[in-house]
Every structure is written in structure tokens, then in C-alpha cells.
Amino acid sequence: MALAALNPQAIEGYKGSRKPFVKEATINRELAVLKTLFTKAVQWEYAL
């Protein structure tokens, strides 16, 4: 998925698709990793 295509609905869809399989804490950890990756992508100018 391109960074430009990421929106709140995509995040909520991801959370909803994971919820039946993992605990909420796992989802929060995964989102924290994604947040770090996207922050680095912006810092490294992969996403403008």
C-alpha cells in the first residue's frame, strides 16, 4: 500500500481484520511498528 493511500478507514479495516485472531495489545504493537516505519519513511524522504 502506498503511503498516500493510507487513511483512517484503512487503519480501522486493518484493526478489524486482525481483531478475531489476536489480542488488542498485539494490534497496538503492530500499529506502533507501522507508525515508526512511516515516520522513518518521511524522514528519509521516501514519502513526501
VEXLO-556777 format. One record per residue: residue in one letter; x, y, z of N, C-alpha, C in turn. Coordinates in nm, 4 decimals. Example, Ala and Ser with C-alpha at 12.3 -4.5 7.8 and 13.67 -1.06 7.14 Angstrom:
VEXLO-556777
+------+----------+----------+----------+----------+----------+----------+----------+----------+----------+
: rest :       nx :       ny :       nz :      cax :      cay :      caz :       cx :       cy :       cz :
+------+----------+----------+----------+----------+----------+----------+----------+----------+----------+
:    A :   1.3190 :  -0.5690 :   0.7800 :   1.2300 :  -0.4500 :   0.7800 :   1.3200 :  -0.3300 :   0.7800 :
:    S :   1.2850 :  -0.2250 :   0.7080 :   1.3670 :  -0.1060 :   0.7140 :   1.2900 :   0.0030 :   0.7870 :
+------+----------+----------+----------+----------+----------+----------+----------+----------+----------+
END
This chain:
VEXLO-556777
+------+----------+----------+----------+----------+----------+----------+----------+----------+----------+
: rest :       nx :       ny :       nz :      cax :      cay :      caz :       cx :       cy :       cz :
+------+----------+----------+----------+----------+----------+----------+----------+----------+----------+
:    M :   0.0843 :  -0.1173 :   0.0000 :   0.0000 :   0.0000 :   0.0000 :   0.0893 :   0.1243 :   0.0000 :
:    A :   0.0581 :   0.2171 :  -0.0835 :   0.1329 :   0.3427 :  -0.0886 :   0.0969 :   0.4283 :   0.0327 :
:    L :   0.1933 :   0.5061 :   0.0778 :   0.1666 :   0.5933 :   0.1916 :   0.0519 :   0.6891 :   0.1633 :
:    A :   0.0427 :   0.7345 :   0.0398 :  -0.0632 :   0.8285 :   0.0031 :  -0.2017 :   0.7641 :   0.0133 :
:    A :  -0.2084 :   0.6326 :   0.0012 :  -0.3368 :   0.5628 :   0.0066 :  -0.3802 :   0.5320 :   0.1498 :
:    L :  -0.2933 :   0.5553 :   0.2440 :  -0.3252 :   0.5264 :   0.3830 :  -0.4191 :   0.6331 :   0.4385 :
:    N :  -0.5282 :   0.5877 :   0.4981 :  -0.6258 :   0.6793 :   0.5562 :  -0.6870 :   0.6139 :   0.6799 :
:    P :  -0.7635 :   0.6868 :   0.7579 :  -0.8214 :   0.6290 :   0.8797 :  -0.9068 :   0.5042 :   0.8535 :
:    Q :  -0.9756 :   0.5016 :   0.7418 :  -1.0576 :   0.3844 :   0.7105 :  -0.9715 :   0.2603 :   0.6877 :
:    A :  -0.8553 :   0.2779 :   0.6250 :  -0.7652 :   0.1647 :   0.6024 :  -0.7117 :   0.1111 :   0.7349 :
:    I :  -0.6778 :   0.2007 :   0.8252 :  -0.6282 :   0.1592 :   0.9571 :  -0.7370 :   0.0852 :   1.0344 :
:    E :  -0.8571 :   0.1387 :   1.0331 :  -0.9677 :   0.0725 :   1.1032 :  -0.9990 :  -0.0630 :   1.0405 :
:    G :  -0.9899 :  -0.0724 :   0.9092 :  -1.0111 :  -0.2005 :   0.8423 :  -0.9073 :  -0.3035 :   0.8829 :
:    Y :  -0.7835 :  -0.2590 :   0.8933 :  -0.6758 :  -0.3472 :   0.9375 :  -0.7022 :  -0.3964 :   1.0799 :
:    K :  -0.7369 :  -0.3034 :   1.1680 :  -0.7639 :  -0.3398 :   1.3067 :  -0.8796 :  -0.4400 :   1.3143 :
:    G :  -0.9831 :  -0.4147 :   1.2372 :  -1.0980 :  -0.5046 :   1.2374 :  -1.0665 :  -0.6420 :   1.1836 :
:    S :  -0.9784 :  -0.6479 :   1.0850 :  -0.9434 :  -0.7781 :   1.0272 :  -0.8539 :  -0.8593 :   1.1199 :
:    R :  -0.7791 :  -0.7936 :   1.2067 :  -0.6891 :  -0.8629 :   1.2997 :  -0.7590 :  -0.9040 :   1.4290 :
:    K :  -0.8636 :  -0.8295 :   1.4658 :  -0.9284 :  -0.8462 :   1.5954 :  -0.9737 :  -0.9902 :   1.6248 :
:    P :  -1.0291 :  -1.0646 :   1.5297 :  -1.0726 :  -1.2014 :   1.5626 :  -0.9567 :  -1.2973 :   1.5922 :
:    F :  -0.8361 :  -1.2596 :   1.5564 :  -0.7239 :  -1.3530 :   1.5649 :  -0.6223 :  -1.3221 :   1.6741 :
:    V :  -0.6137 :  -1.1962 :   1.7154 :  -0.5124 :  -1.1572 :   1.8134 :  -0.5734 :  -1.0646 :   1.9180 :
:    K :  -0.5007 :  -1.0479 :   2.0274 :  -0.5469 :  -0.9569 :   2.1322 :  -0.5237 :  -0.8126 :   2.0904 :
:    E :  -0.5970 :  -0.7235 :   2.1564 :  -0.5878 :  -0.5811 :   2.1242 :  -0.4455 :  -0.5273 :   2.1458 :
:    A :  -0.3762 :  -0.5805 :   2.2452 :  -0.2385 :  -0.5361 :   2.2711 :  -0.1470 :  -0.5679 :   2.1522 :
:    T :  -0.1705 :  -0.6796 :   2.0866 :  -0.0919 :  -0.7161 :   1.9694 :  -0.1164 :  -0.6179 :   1.8561 :
:    I :  -0.2411 :  -0.5821 :   1.8365 :  -0.2755 :  -0.4849 :   1.7323 :  -0.2073 :  -0.3516 :   1.7616 :
:    N :  -0.2100 :  -0.3093 :   1.8873 :  -0.1453 :  -0.1837 :   1.9249 :   0.0045 :  -0.1882 :   1.8976 :
:    R :   0.0684 :  -0.3018 :   1.9258 :   0.2121 :  -0.3149 :   1.8973 :   0.2387 :  -0.3083 :   1.7473 :
:    E :   0.1553 :  -0.3748 :   1.6700 :   0.1724 :  -0.3714 :   1.5243 :   0.1563 :  -0.2293 :   1.4710 :
:    L :   0.0588 :  -0.1569 :   1.5227 :   0.0378 :  -0.0192 :   1.4787 :   0.1548 :   0.0701 :   1.5195 :
:    A :   0.2136 :   0.0428 :   1.6347 :   0.3310 :   0.1202 :   1.6781 :   0.4481 :   0.0978 :   1.5833 :
:    V :   0.4657 :  -0.0244 :   1.5374 :   0.5725 :  -0.0544 :   1.4408 :   0.5452 :   0.0181 :   1.3094 :
:    L :   0.4222 :   0.0128 :   1.2628 :   0.3871 :   0.0813 :   1.1380 :   0.4086 :   0.2318 :   1.1500 :
:    K :   0.3727 :   0.2881 :   1.2650 :   0.3923 :   0.4307 :   1.2864 :   0.5396 :   0.4669 :   1.2751 :
:    T :   0.6248 :   0.3860 :   1.3351 :   0.7693 :   0.4095 :   1.3280 :   0.8190 :   0.3988 :   1.1845 :
:    L :   0.7727 :   0.2983 :   1.1124 :   0.8144 :   0.2808 :   0.9723 :   0.7723 :   0.4002 :   0.8866 :
:    F :   0.6506 :   0.4459 :   0.9038 :   0.6031 :   0.5583 :   0.8240 :   0.6745 :   0.6878 :   0.8619 :
:    T :   0.7047 :   0.7049 :   0.9895 :   0.7798 :   0.8229 :   1.0335 :   0.9189 :   0.8236 :   0.9699 :
:    K :   0.9846 :   0.7078 :   0.9703 :   1.1176 :   0.6980 :   0.9086 :   1.1094 :   0.7218 :   0.7579 :
:    A :   1.0065 :   0.6713 :   0.6943 :   0.9912 :   0.6911 :   0.5501 :   0.9822 :   0.8400 :   0.5173 :
:    V :   0.9115 :   0.9148 :   0.5998 :   0.9010 :   1.0591 :   0.5785 :   1.0362 :   1.1262 :   0.6046 :
:    Q :   1.1022 :   1.0877 :   0.7139 :   1.2326 :   1.1463 :   0.7449 :   1.3336 :   1.1186 :   0.6358 :
:    W :   1.3297 :   1.0006 :   0.5778 :   1.4253 :   0.9613 :   0.4744 :   1.3812 :   1.0035 :   0.3350 :
:    E :   1.2710 :   1.0788 :   0.3301 :   1.2150 :   1.1347 :   0.2069 :   1.1678 :   1.0286 :   0.1055 :
:    Y :   1.1230 :   0.9156 :   0.1587 :   1.0577 :   0.8167 :   0.0735 :   0.9119 :   0.8534 :   0.0536 :
:    A :   0.8628 :   0.9368 :   0.1419 :   0.7234 :   0.9822 :   0.1335 :   0.7221 :   1.1330 :   0.1548 :
:    L :   0.6656 :   1.2006 :   0.0638 :   0.6573 :   1.3474 :   0.0748 :   0.5133 :   1.3921 :   0.0707 :
+------+----------+----------+----------+----------+----------+----------+----------+----------+----------+
END
